[in-house]
Amino acid sequence: MFGLSGKELIGVYLLLRRHEKDFDMVFSQLFLRIESCLYDHLSIEELEHIEEIYTQDIDVLTERGFC
C-alpha cells in the first residue's frame, strides 16, 4: 500500500472521470471512493472547478490536512 498526495488523488480522479463509461466493478468502486473523499474535503464550487484546481501550484487537500 502507498499513499497519494492530495494533488495526485485529484489527478487520478480526473483521469478516471474521463473513462468512467468503460469501468468494470473494481474501477467503478474505486472511482466512487475517490469521489466521496473529494466531496468530503472540497466545496461544491471547488468540485465544479476541479480541473483548474489541479493545474494550480497548490495542493488544496494537503493544505486541509488530508494527507
Secondary structure as UniProt FT lines:
FT   HELIX           6..18
FT   HELIX           20..22
FT   HELIX           25..41
FT   HELIX           44..48
FT   HELIX           50..55
FT   HELIX           60..63
FT   TURN            64..65
//
